[in-house]
């Protein structure tokens, strides 16, 4: 490899619950995960192929999103990151917001916010063109994709069952990401491999 605070206003946010546009060729569960190379907020390139044989989480993230704030404000996302990174999982947060659009932050601003959040992700990758987001069919932040150690897409969808901005719903929800990762790490099939993502529409 080479070398603000989140606003809670729904004015910046739209829930994306519809199906993908026909122009978006997203992988299905069981397909080979599309390869890519993105640069993190420190300027380091991360080819996905460098992590062959690892379980990988791709977490789409946007600033100014109350759905992101729900999970980060309550340390829910960071808890998932920390627990599974310690288990050997590679966790990439990805920003596919275009410069000048609501939710965009430059790398330095992301670094400050991630430090404030106490993020435990492996890295935050910048996708300002939105190419990687379109390749995966990422529609919202958060939108989670999990790639198994075999390189196949094992999960795509929401963090959990409650598509709200209310932090109190976190403890009542079934956490789809936790269920999927536990199954994958135990060598078992993912019982619910696809769910409908909720959150703020990615602007690119």
N, CA, C and O of each residue as an XYZ file, in Angstrom:
816
protein
N       0.825     -1.195      0.000
C       0.000      0.000      0.000
C       0.866      1.254      0.000
O       1.874      1.334      0.701
N       0.439      2.254     -0.821
C       1.169      3.505     -0.868
C       0.573      4.463      0.144
O      -0.487      4.716      0.717
N       2.029      4.919      0.036
C       1.634      5.945      0.955
C       0.659      7.012      0.385
O       0.265      7.933      1.101
N     -17.539     19.597     13.882
C     -18.716     19.739     13.164
C     -19.771     18.846     13.739
O     -21.000     18.785     13.761
N     -19.304     18.544     13.946
C     -20.468     17.964     14.621
C     -21.512     17.593     13.577
O     -21.715     18.324     12.607
N     -22.172     16.457     13.776
C     -23.197     16.042     12.825
C     -24.507     16.745     13.152
O     -24.959     16.727     14.297
N     -25.117     17.364     12.143
C     -26.396     18.030     12.345
C     -27.484     16.989     12.452
O     -27.384     15.918     11.853
N     -28.521     17.292     13.207
C     -29.600     16.325     13.379
C     -30.867     16.737     12.654
O     -31.932     16.182     12.923
N     -30.781     17.682     11.752
C     -31.962     18.115     11.012
C     -32.252     17.189      9.851
O     -31.355     16.829      9.089
N     -33.508     16.807      9.722
C     -33.913     15.950      8.606
C     -33.934     16.705      7.295
O     -34.156     16.101      6.245
N     -33.704     18.032      7.325
C     -33.681     18.804      6.087
C     -32.561     18.350      5.167
O     -32.655     18.518      3.952
N     -31.502     17.776      5.727
C     -30.350     17.337      4.946
C     -30.456     15.875      4.545
O     -29.535     15.322      3.943
N     -31.574     15.252      4.877
C     -31.616     13.801      4.778
C     -32.849     13.323      4.048
O     -33.929     13.898      4.180
N     -32.675     12.254      3.269
C     -33.807     11.589      2.625
C     -33.650     10.100      2.810
O     -32.555      9.564      2.637
N     -34.730      9.422      3.160
C     -34.667      7.977      3.328
C     -34.751      7.329      1.959
O     -35.683      7.597      1.200
N     -33.789      6.481      1.638
C     -33.801      5.777      0.361
C     -34.212      4.342      0.597
O     -33.426      3.544      1.109
N     -35.445      4.002      0.225
C     -35.945      2.652      0.470
C     -36.357      1.950     -0.810
O     -36.746      0.783     -0.765
N     -36.283      2.621     -1.943
C     -36.697      2.018     -3.193
C     -35.636      1.113     -3.754
O     -34.540      0.999     -3.205
N     -35.973      0.459     -4.867
C     -35.023     -0.432     -5.513
C     -33.993      0.361     -6.282
O     -34.200      1.537     -6.582
N     -32.885     -0.280     -6.602
C     -31.816      0.371     -7.332
C     -32.267      0.743     -8.731
O     -33.099      0.054     -9.321
N     -31.726      1.821     -9.264
C     -31.954      2.171    -10.658
C     -31.431      1.057    -11.554
O     -30.452      0.388    -11.224
N     -32.087      0.867    -12.681
C     -31.658     -0.175    -13.599
C     -30.262      0.071    -14.131
O     -29.600     -0.849    -14.612
N     -29.807      1.335    -14.043
C     -28.461      1.660    -14.534
C     -27.389      1.265    -13.535
O     -26.199      1.302    -13.849
N     -27.806      0.887    -12.326
C     -26.858      0.521    -11.285
C     -26.664     -0.997    -11.289
O     -27.563     -1.741    -10.895
N     -25.521     -1.442    -11.723
C     -25.236     -2.880    -11.778
C     -24.606     -3.305    -10.460
O     -23.388     -3.457    -10.372
N     -25.433     -3.497     -9.435
C     -24.930     -3.869     -8.115
C     -24.794     -5.374     -8.006
O     -25.562     -6.104     -8.633
N     -23.834     -5.860     -7.226
C     -23.671     -7.307     -7.048
C     -24.804     -7.887     -6.208
O     -25.348     -7.216     -5.331
N     -25.146     -9.122     -6.482
C     -26.109     -9.855     -5.669
C     -25.370    -10.609     -4.572
O     -24.159    -10.817     -4.654
N     -26.110    -11.012     -3.550
C     -25.531    -11.849     -2.507
C     -24.981    -13.121     -3.170
O     -25.658    -13.762     -3.974
N     -23.748    -13.466     -2.816
C     -23.087    -14.626     -3.397
C     -22.210    -14.301     -4.589
O     -21.448    -15.151     -5.050
N     -22.309    -13.058     -5.104
C     -21.438    -12.632     -6.198
C     -20.063    -12.260     -5.657
O     -19.913    -11.951     -4.475
N     -19.065    -12.293     -6.533
C     -17.738    -11.792     -6.168
C     -17.843    -10.288     -5.918
O     -18.399     -9.552     -6.734
N     -17.305     -9.841     -4.787
C     -17.353     -8.418     -4.454
C     -16.514     -7.620     -5.447
O     -15.363     -7.982     -5.694
N     -17.050     -6.553     -6.019
C     -16.281     -5.744     -6.970
C     -14.996     -5.204     -6.350
O     -15.004     -4.679     -5.237
N     -13.902     -5.340     -7.080
C     -12.618     -4.830     -6.589
C     -12.571     -3.318     -6.777
O     -13.269     -2.765     -7.627
N     -11.752     -2.665     -5.987
C     -11.555     -1.221     -6.114
C     -10.282     -0.841     -5.395
O      -9.738     -1.619     -4.612
N      -9.813      0.356     -5.667
C      -8.728      0.971     -4.909
C      -9.160      2.377     -4.542
O      -9.469      3.184     -5.419
N      -9.185      2.675     -3.254
C      -9.513      4.011     -2.781
C      -8.427      4.492     -1.828
O      -7.684      3.700     -1.250
N      -8.358      5.802     -1.681
C      -7.370      6.431     -0.800
C      -8.053      6.826      0.501
O      -9.162      7.361      0.495
N      -7.382      6.557      1.618
C      -7.971      6.925      2.900
C      -7.675      8.380      3.246
O      -7.029      9.087      2.473
N      -8.146      8.824      4.400
C      -8.015     10.222      4.795
C      -6.580     10.604      5.147
O      -6.288     11.778      5.376
N      -5.694      9.627      5.191
C      -4.276      9.904      5.410
C      -3.464      9.829      4.134
O      -2.243      9.984      4.170
N      -4.128      9.590      2.988
C      -3.438      9.527      1.706
C      -2.916      8.155      1.329
O      -2.158      8.022      0.368
N      -3.316      7.120      2.081
C      -2.841      5.760      1.814
C      -3.828      5.038      0.900
O      -5.035      5.068      1.141
N      -3.322      4.393     -0.140
C      -4.166      3.617     -1.047
C      -4.519      2.262     -0.442
O      -3.689      1.615      0.197
N      -5.754      1.851     -0.653
C      -6.215      0.560     -0.156
C      -6.876     -0.211     -1.293
O      -8.073     -0.048     -1.528
N      -6.115     -1.050     -2.006
C      -6.754     -1.962     -2.964
C      -7.515     -3.048     -2.198
O      -6.956     -3.674     -1.298
N      -8.760     -3.270     -2.543
C      -9.525     -4.290     -1.849
C      -8.835     -5.646     -1.941
O      -8.904     -6.449     -1.011
N      -8.175     -5.893     -3.060
C      -7.497     -7.177     -3.268
C      -6.373     -7.425     -2.263
O      -5.967     -8.569     -2.058
N      -5.869     -6.360     -1.635
C      -4.831     -6.535     -0.615
C      -5.360     -7.263      0.623
O      -4.584     -7.766      1.436
N      -6.687     -7.314      0.758
C      -7.296     -7.894      1.955
C      -7.955     -9.239      1.645
O      -8.858     -9.687      2.353
N      -7.482     -9.866      0.574
C      -7.988    -11.195      0.199
C      -7.850    -12.169      1.364
O      -6.813    -12.215      2.025
N      -8.896    -12.941      1.609
C      -8.877    -13.895      2.701
C      -9.385    -13.337      4.015
O      -9.488    -14.068      5.000
N      -9.706    -12.044      4.043
C     -10.234    -11.394      5.237
C     -11.741    -11.166      5.093
O     -12.252    -11.023      3.983
N     -12.433    -11.134      6.213
C     -13.810    -10.670      6.225
C     -13.753     -9.140      6.224
O     -13.014     -8.539      7.004
N     -14.539     -8.514      5.339
C     -14.456     -7.065      5.154
C     -15.848     -6.454      5.289
O     -16.814     -6.948      4.706
N     -15.938     -5.383      6.058
C     -17.163     -4.590      6.154
C     -16.950     -3.281      5.408
O     -15.939     -2.606      5.603
N     -17.901     -2.926      4.556
C     -17.924     -1.627      3.894
C     -19.119     -0.860      4.448
O     -20.267     -1.261      4.255
N     -18.848      0.233      5.128
C     -19.888      1.030      5.790
C     -19.956      2.406      5.137
O     -19.059      3.229      5.324
N     -21.011      2.658      4.375
C     -21.133      3.996      3.766
C     -21.563      4.999      4.808
O     -22.476      4.750      5.595
N     -20.885      6.150      4.804
C     -21.066      7.165      5.841
C     -21.169      8.549      5.200
O     -20.544      8.820      4.175
N     -21.967      9.420      5.821
C     -22.131     10.799      5.366
C     -22.178     11.707      6.578
O     -22.747     11.344      7.607
N     -21.590     12.874      6.467
C     -21.722     13.882      7.514
C     -23.109     14.518      7.401
O     -23.767     14.405      6.366
N     -23.547     15.185      8.469
C     -24.837     15.871      8.494
C     -26.011     14.920      8.311
O     -27.020     15.292      7.712
N     -25.895     13.726      8.809
C     -26.969     12.740      8.649
C     -27.439     12.261     10.021
O     -26.644     11.691     10.768
N     -28.712     12.474     10.375
C     -29.184     12.058     11.703
C     -29.200     10.547     11.903
O     -29.185     10.075     13.039
N     -29.231      9.786     10.814
C     -29.189      8.326     10.946
C     -27.775      7.870     11.320
O     -27.604      6.938     12.106
N     -26.771      8.532     10.753
C     -25.384      8.266     11.139
C     -25.168      8.704     12.587
O     -24.560      7.987     13.382
N     -25.679      9.900     12.915
C     -25.526     10.415     14.277
C     -26.187      9.487     15.292
O     -25.682      9.320     16.402
N     -27.311      8.885     14.918
C     -27.985      7.937     15.819
C     -27.030      6.825     16.242
O     -26.913      6.517     17.428
N     -26.351      6.228     15.269
C     -25.483      5.088     15.577
C     -24.140      5.503     16.159
O     -23.588      4.788     16.996
N     -23.602      6.645     15.735
C     -22.315      7.097     16.273
C     -22.494      7.822     17.597
O     -21.651      7.705     18.488
N     -23.583      8.570     17.735
C     -23.812      9.307     18.976
C     -23.978      8.394     20.173
O     -23.617      8.747     21.296
N     -24.536      7.198     19.917
C     -24.728      6.216     20.988
C     -23.598      5.188     21.050
O     -23.678      4.218     21.805
N     -22.540      5.402     20.251
C     -21.374      4.504     20.204
C     -21.725      3.113     19.680
O     -20.969      2.164     19.885
N     -22.856      2.990     19.011
C     -23.258      1.692     18.480
C     -22.348      1.250     17.333
O     -21.884      0.111     17.308
N     -22.096      2.155     16.387
C     -21.249      1.793     15.252
C     -19.815      1.545     15.693
O     -19.170      0.598     15.244
N     -19.319      2.417     16.588
C     -17.953      2.233     17.058
C     -17.788      0.921     17.825
O     -16.741      0.277     17.756
N     -18.843      0.531     18.563
C     -18.784     -0.727     19.284
C     -18.675     -1.915     18.340
O     -17.907     -2.845     18.585
N     -19.455     -1.877     17.252
C     -19.366     -2.926     16.246
C     -17.972     -2.951     15.624
O     -17.359     -4.009     15.480
N     -17.485     -1.767     15.260
C     -16.153     -1.674     14.657
C     -15.100     -2.287     15.572
O     -14.314     -3.134     15.146
N     -15.088     -1.860     16.815
C     -14.062     -2.317     17.760
C     -14.138     -3.827     17.978
O     -13.121     -4.520     17.930
N     -15.339     -4.327     18.215
C     -15.493     -5.755     18.500
C     -15.005     -6.623     17.355
O     -14.319     -7.621     17.575
N     -15.360     -6.242     16.124
C     -15.055     -7.121     14.996
C     -13.663     -6.886     14.414
O     -13.052     -7.816     13.886
N     -13.159     -5.667     14.502
C     -11.764     -5.443     14.106
C     -10.839     -6.251     15.006
O      -9.830     -6.787     14.546
N     -11.180     -6.338     16.287
C     -10.387     -7.156     17.213
C     -10.461     -8.641     16.851
O      -9.575     -9.417     17.208
N     -11.528     -9.031     16.136
C     -11.678    -10.416     15.678
C     -10.996    -10.652     14.334
O     -11.070    -11.749     13.780
N     -10.322     -9.605     13.805
C      -9.611     -9.751     12.543
C     -10.361     -9.256     11.319
O      -9.878     -9.385     10.194
N     -11.548     -8.688     11.538
C     -12.326     -8.134     10.426
C     -11.723     -6.801      9.992
O     -11.285     -6.008     10.826
N     -11.705     -6.561      8.679
C     -11.291     -5.271      8.130
C     -12.550     -4.431      7.965
O     -13.515     -4.874      7.342
N     -12.546     -3.221      8.520
C     -13.748     -2.375      8.487
C     -13.401     -1.047      7.811
O     -12.622     -0.250      8.335
N     -13.993     -0.829      6.641
C     -13.797      0.432      5.933
C     -15.069      1.255      5.961
O     -16.112      0.811      5.481
N     -14.987      2.455      6.523
C     -16.027      3.454      6.306
C     -15.729      4.102      4.959
O     -14.564      4.315      4.624
N     -16.761      4.418      4.185
C     -16.569      4.993      2.856
C     -17.461      6.208      2.679
O     -18.661      6.147      2.945
N     -16.879      7.308      2.231
C     -17.635      8.513      1.896
C     -17.698      8.656      0.383
O     -16.682      8.879     -0.275
N     -18.920      8.523     -0.166
C     -19.113      8.675     -1.610
C     -19.819      9.988     -1.955
O     -20.332     10.146     -3.062
N     -19.844     10.921     -1.014
C     -20.474     12.216     -1.253
C     -19.558     13.086     -2.102
O     -18.353     13.157     -1.863
N     -20.143     13.744     -3.095
C     -19.363     14.601     -3.984
C     -19.019     15.928     -3.315
O     -19.817     16.442     -2.532
N     -17.848     16.492     -3.608
C     -17.495     17.806     -3.065
C     -18.569     18.833     -3.417
O     -19.060     18.870     -4.545
N     -18.928     19.666     -2.439
C     -19.939     20.691     -2.644
C     -21.349     20.245     -2.317
O     -22.259     21.072     -2.253
N     -21.549     18.934     -2.106
C     -22.868     18.405     -1.769
C     -23.022     18.314     -0.252
O     -22.035     18.209      0.477
N     -24.279     18.355      0.216
C     -24.540     18.200      1.642
C     -23.965     16.879      2.137
O     -24.203     15.831      1.536
N     -23.213     16.928      3.225
C     -22.630     15.726      3.797
C     -21.183     15.500      3.427
O     -20.545     14.588      3.954
N     -20.639     16.333      2.510
C     -19.234     16.150      2.126
C     -18.309     16.752      3.171
O     -18.572     17.831      3.702
N     -17.233     16.049      3.459
C     -16.139     16.573      4.264
C     -14.833     16.241      3.558
O     -14.715     15.190      2.927
N     -13.847     17.135      3.662
C     -12.528     16.814      3.125
C     -11.816     15.882      4.112
O     -12.276     15.711      5.241
N     -10.703     15.281      3.696
C     -10.035     14.300      4.578
C      -9.681     14.844      5.955
O      -9.878     14.153      6.954
N      -9.161     16.068      6.030
C      -8.798     16.617      7.338
C     -10.013     16.757      8.250
O      -9.941     16.465      9.444
N     -11.128     17.205      7.678
C     -12.347     17.358      8.478
C     -12.885     16.003      8.916
O     -13.386     15.861     10.032
N     -12.782     15.005      8.035
C     -13.188     13.657      8.425
C     -12.337     13.160      9.585
O     -12.853     12.569     10.533
N     -11.034     13.399      9.506
C     -10.150     12.927     10.576
C     -10.538     13.533     11.924
O     -10.525     12.846     12.945
N     -10.879     14.812     11.923
C     -11.294     15.466     13.170
C     -12.586     14.857     13.698
O     -12.720     14.605     14.895
N     -13.547     14.620     12.786
C     -14.818     14.057     13.221
C     -14.660     12.618     13.697
O     -15.281     12.219     14.682
N     -13.832     11.836     13.005
C     -13.613     10.447     13.418
C     -12.921     10.373     14.779
O     -13.189      9.473     15.575
N     -12.036     11.322     15.031
C     -11.391     11.368     16.345
C     -12.422     11.704     17.423
O     -12.405     11.141     18.518
N     -13.319     12.633     17.088
C     -14.376     12.995     18.025
C     -15.296     11.801     18.293
O     -15.705     11.561     19.428
N     -15.609     11.068     17.242
C     -16.449      9.878     17.378
C     -15.731      8.729     18.078
O     -16.374      7.823     18.608
N     -14.395      8.765     18.082
C     -13.590      7.640     18.566
C     -13.857      6.400     17.708
O     -14.082      5.302     18.216
N     -13.824      6.616     16.387
C     -14.050      5.533     15.443
C     -12.979      4.465     15.575
O     -11.806      4.762     15.804
N     -13.404      3.214     15.425
C     -12.471      2.091     15.442
C     -12.383      1.416     14.081
O     -11.890      0.293     13.973
N     -12.859      2.099     13.040
C     -12.756      1.540     11.688
C     -11.291      1.421     11.284
O     -10.435      2.160     11.771
N     -11.019      0.479     10.385
C      -9.662      0.319      9.869
C      -9.206      1.589      9.178
O      -8.062      2.011      9.343
N     -10.091      2.201      8.407
C      -9.800      3.462      7.715
C     -11.098      4.006      7.154
O     -12.070      3.272      6.976
N     -11.105      5.310      6.876
C     -12.192      5.908      6.116
C     -11.671      6.187      4.715
O     -10.671      6.884      4.544
N     -12.349      5.643      3.718
C     -11.921      5.770      2.333
C     -12.739      6.835      1.616
O     -13.950      6.942      1.811
N     -12.062      7.619      0.785
C     -12.699      8.710      0.054
C     -13.074      8.242     -1.355
O     -12.234      7.738     -2.100
N     -14.345      8.417     -1.701
C     -14.871      8.037     -3.014
C     -15.646      9.223     -3.593
O     -16.841      9.094     -3.861
N     -14.996     10.377     -3.793
C     -15.714     11.594     -4.185
C     -16.392     11.503     -5.541
O     -17.362     12.220     -5.789
N     -15.911     10.647     -6.417
C     -16.561     10.477     -7.720
C     -17.819      9.635     -7.605
O     -18.665      9.655     -8.499
N     -17.948      8.897     -6.514
C     -19.092      8.015     -6.321
C     -19.006      6.717     -7.105
O     -19.955      5.934     -7.103
N     -17.889      6.475     -7.772
C     -17.766      5.298     -8.629
C     -17.917      3.997     -7.848
O     -18.636      3.093     -8.272
N     -17.237      3.903     -6.707
C     -17.306      2.666     -5.923
C     -18.698      2.502     -5.315
O     -19.230      1.394     -5.253
N     -19.276      3.604     -4.871
C     -20.633      3.536     -4.348
C     -21.613      3.013     -5.387
O     -22.471      2.187     -5.076
N     -21.487      3.492     -6.621
C     -22.373      3.014     -7.692
C     -22.093      1.556     -8.029
O     -23.011      0.799     -8.345
N     -20.826      1.165     -7.961
C     -20.461     -0.207     -8.289
C     -21.118     -1.190     -7.320
O     -21.508     -2.292     -7.705
N     -21.234     -0.779     -6.067
C     -21.862     -1.643     -5.065
C     -23.368     -1.418     -4.947
O     -24.079     -2.235     -4.362
N     -23.849     -0.314     -5.501
C     -25.260      0.008     -5.331
C     -25.556      0.608     -3.977
O     -26.668      0.463     -3.469
N     -24.577      1.287     -3.372
C     -24.783      1.937     -2.078
C     -25.765      3.092     -2.255
O     -25.559      3.954     -3.110
N     -26.834      3.116     -1.449
C     -27.889      4.100     -1.614
C     -28.025      5.053     -0.441
O     -28.500      6.178     -0.604
N     -27.617      4.616      0.727
C     -27.838      5.420      1.922
C     -26.597      5.434      2.800
O     -25.670      4.642      2.630
N     -26.618      6.360      3.741
C     -25.660      6.270      4.837
C     -26.483      6.196      6.127
O     -27.268      7.099      6.416
N     -26.302      5.120      6.900
C     -25.397      4.009      6.604
C     -26.011      2.989      5.640
O     -27.226      2.791      5.614
N     -25.159      2.357      4.862
C     -25.510      1.181      4.055
C     -24.327      0.238      4.218
O     -23.190      0.606      3.924
N     -24.590     -0.963      4.680
C     -23.525     -1.892      5.048
C     -23.435     -3.041      4.052
O     -24.444     -3.631      3.667
N     -22.211     -3.346      3.643
C     -21.924     -4.526      2.823
C     -20.868     -5.346      3.557
O     -19.899     -4.794      4.077
N     -21.057     -6.664      3.598
C     -20.077     -7.542      4.237
C     -19.586     -8.548      3.206
O     -20.374     -9.225      2.547
N     -18.276     -8.629      3.085
C     -17.632     -9.552      2.153
C     -16.991    -10.675      2.962
O     -16.227    -10.417      3.893
N     -17.298    -11.901      2.610
C     -16.725    -13.035      3.318
C     -15.268    -13.239      2.963
O     -14.756    -12.627      2.026
N     -14.604    -14.099      3.712
C     -13.192    -14.384      3.453
C     -12.986    -15.023      2.085
O     -11.871    -15.031      1.563
N     -14.062    -15.561      1.500
C     -13.997    -16.147      0.158
C     -14.136    -15.105     -0.945
O     -14.100    -15.441     -2.129
N     -14.294    -13.838     -0.556
C     -14.408    -12.764     -1.534
C     -15.804    -12.557     -2.079
O     -16.003    -11.746     -2.983
N     -16.781    -13.284     -1.538
C     -18.160    -13.175     -2.024
C     -18.977    -12.265     -1.107
O     -18.759    -12.214      0.103
N     -19.919    -11.553     -1.716
C     -20.781    -10.669     -0.933
C     -21.712    -11.508     -0.071
O     -22.480    -12.321     -0.586
N     -21.643    -11.307      1.250
C     -22.397    -12.134      2.193
C     -23.571    -11.406      2.826
O     -24.523    -12.042      3.278
N     -23.515    -10.074      2.864
C     -24.614     -9.284      3.447
C     -24.664     -7.931      2.776
O     -23.633     -7.357      2.426
N     -25.887     -7.420      2.598
C     -26.090     -6.059      2.096
C     -27.349     -5.504      2.729
O     -28.400     -6.144      2.703
N     -27.241     -4.294      3.309
C     -28.458     -3.701      3.835
C     -28.259     -2.783      5.023
O     -27.244     -2.098      5.150
N     -29.257     -2.791      5.887
C     -29.317     -1.888      7.030
C     -28.471     -2.379      8.194
O     -28.061     -3.539      8.249
N     -28.224     -1.465      9.116
C     -27.535     -1.840     10.359
C     -28.448     -2.715     11.214
O     -28.028     -3.732     11.766
N     -29.717     -2.288     11.310
C     -30.644     -2.999     12.192
C     -32.072     -2.857     11.693
O     -32.312     -2.370     10.588
N     -33.016     -3.289     12.519
C     -34.412     -3.372     12.093
C     -35.205     -2.088     12.250
O     -36.321     -2.003     11.737
N     -34.674     -1.082     12.941
C     -35.452      0.128     13.202
C     -34.904      1.293     12.380
O     -33.867      1.867     12.715
N     -35.605      1.634     11.309
C     -35.160      2.718     10.427
C     -35.593      4.074     10.904
O     -36.286      4.795     10.185
N     -35.197      4.437     12.103
C     -35.551      5.720     12.688
C     -34.284      6.470     13.092
O     -33.178      5.936     13.023
N     -34.469      7.715     13.514
C     -33.346      8.502     14.032
C     -33.327      8.520     15.557
O     -32.526      9.239     16.154
N     -34.184      7.752     16.185
C     -34.303      7.738     17.642
C     -33.271      6.785     18.250
O     -33.351      5.576     18.034
N     -32.314      7.309     18.998
C     -31.297      6.443     19.612
C     -31.882      5.368     20.523
O     -31.276      4.313     20.708
N     -33.058      5.630     21.091
C     -33.666      4.653     21.995
C     -34.036      3.367     21.268
O     -34.206      2.324     21.899
N     -34.160      3.434     19.948
C     -34.537      2.241     19.188
C     -33.382      1.248     19.032
O     -33.608      0.087     18.689
N     -32.162      1.689     19.279
C     -31.006      0.811     19.071
C     -31.084     -0.434     19.946
O     -30.833     -1.543     19.474
N     -31.428     -0.255     21.208
C     -31.444     -1.403     22.126
C     -32.615     -2.330     21.840
O     -32.586     -3.496     22.232
N     -33.655     -1.827     21.155
C     -34.825     -2.655     20.852
C     -34.675     -3.392     19.530
O     -35.433     -4.318     19.240
N     -33.702     -2.982     18.734
C     -33.587     -3.490     17.375
C     -32.803     -4.796     17.308
O     -31.979     -5.097     18.173
N     -33.085     -5.563     16.251
C     -32.230     -6.681     15.882
C     -31.104     -6.133     15.026
O     -31.361     -5.496     14.005
N     -29.867     -6.369     15.421
C     -28.725     -5.834     14.690
C     -28.328     -6.825     13.593
O     -27.723     -7.862     13.865
N     -28.679     -6.486     12.350
C     -28.403     -7.374     11.221
C     -26.910     -7.562     10.988
O     -26.470     -8.653     10.626
N     -26.130     -6.508     11.192
C     -24.685     -6.578     10.949
C     -24.028     -7.521     11.945
O     -23.193     -8.345     11.574
N     -24.403     -7.397     13.195
C     -23.870     -8.278     14.236
C     -24.223     -9.737     13.950
O     -23.375    -10.623     14.059
N     -25.487     -9.976     13.581
C     -25.907    -11.344     13.273
C     -25.116    -11.924     12.102
O     -24.673    -13.072     12.138
N     -24.947    -11.100     11.057
C     -24.238    -11.577      9.865
C     -22.777    -11.870     10.164
O     -22.258    -12.908      9.755
N     -22.108    -10.964     10.874
C     -20.694    -11.163     11.167
C     -20.472    -12.355     12.095
O     -19.523    -13.117     11.913
N     -21.331    -12.513     13.074
C     -21.193    -13.665     13.971
C     -21.314    -14.974     13.197
O     -20.565    -15.920     13.441
N     -22.260    -15.020     12.263
C     -22.444    -16.226     11.466
C     -21.237    -16.486     10.574
O     -20.748    -17.613     10.495
N     -20.761    -15.446      9.905
C     -19.620    -15.584      8.993
C     -18.389    -16.066      9.748
O     -17.693    -16.974      9.294
N     -18.121    -15.462     10.894
C     -16.930    -15.825     11.660
C     -17.037    -17.235     12.249
O     -16.026    -17.875     12.538
N     -18.273    -17.707     12.421
C     -18.477    -19.071     12.930
C     -18.539    -20.092     11.799
O     -18.709    -21.286     12.044
N     -18.399    -19.616     10.551
C     -18.460    -20.527      9.414
C     -19.861    -20.993      9.097
O     -20.044    -22.046      8.487
N     -20.857    -20.216      9.505
C     -22.252    -20.572      9.282
C     -22.878    -19.665      8.228
O     -22.379    -18.564      7.993
N     -23.959    -20.105      7.592
C     -24.633    -19.246      6.617
C     -25.312    -18.057      7.299
O     -25.771    -18.162      8.437
N     -25.370    -16.941      6.601
C     -26.055    -15.754      7.118
C     -27.552    -15.959      6.920
O     -28.011    -16.132      5.790
N     -28.308    -15.941      7.999
C     -29.742    -16.236      7.921
C     -30.512    -15.154      7.176
O     -31.447    -15.453      6.434
N     -30.122    -13.903      7.371
C     -30.785    -12.792      6.669
C     -29.694    -12.025      5.912
O     -29.125    -11.075      6.449
N     -29.400    -12.426      4.682
C     -28.270    -11.842      3.961
C     -28.562    -10.517      3.267
O     -27.642     -9.839      2.811
N     -29.839    -10.145      3.184
C     -30.184     -8.906      2.491
C     -31.354     -8.228      3.179
O     -32.390     -8.848      3.419
N     -31.182     -6.949      3.495
C     -32.259     -6.154      4.090
C     -32.312     -4.806      3.369
O     -31.395     -4.449      2.629
N     -33.388     -4.071      3.595
C     -33.549     -2.782      2.936
C     -32.833     -1.700      3.736
O     -33.193     -1.460      4.888
N     -31.829     -1.038      3.162
C     -31.089     -0.018      3.916
C     -31.952      1.211      4.193
O     -32.849      1.550      3.420
N     -31.665      1.855      5.290
C     -32.341      3.134      5.609
C     -31.275      4.161      5.930
O     -30.166      3.817      6.337
N     -31.622      5.426      5.743
C     -30.682      6.481      6.079
C     -30.789      7.659      5.139
O     -31.823      7.876      4.506
N     -29.707      8.422      5.053
C     -29.667      9.595      4.198
C     -29.191      9.218      2.804
O     -28.217      8.482      2.647
N     -29.883      9.724      1.800
C     -29.488      9.443      0.420
C     -28.094      9.976      0.160
O     -27.771     11.101      0.541
N     -27.265      9.167     -0.490
C     -25.894      9.582     -0.835
C     -25.968     10.543     -2.008
O     -26.563     10.225     -3.038
N     -25.376     11.695     -1.860
C     -25.464     12.752     -2.880
C     -24.182     12.781     -3.708
O     -23.123     13.153     -3.203
N     -24.274     12.393     -4.968
C     -23.123     12.411     -5.849
C     -23.567     12.714     -7.280
O     -22.734     12.773     -8.185
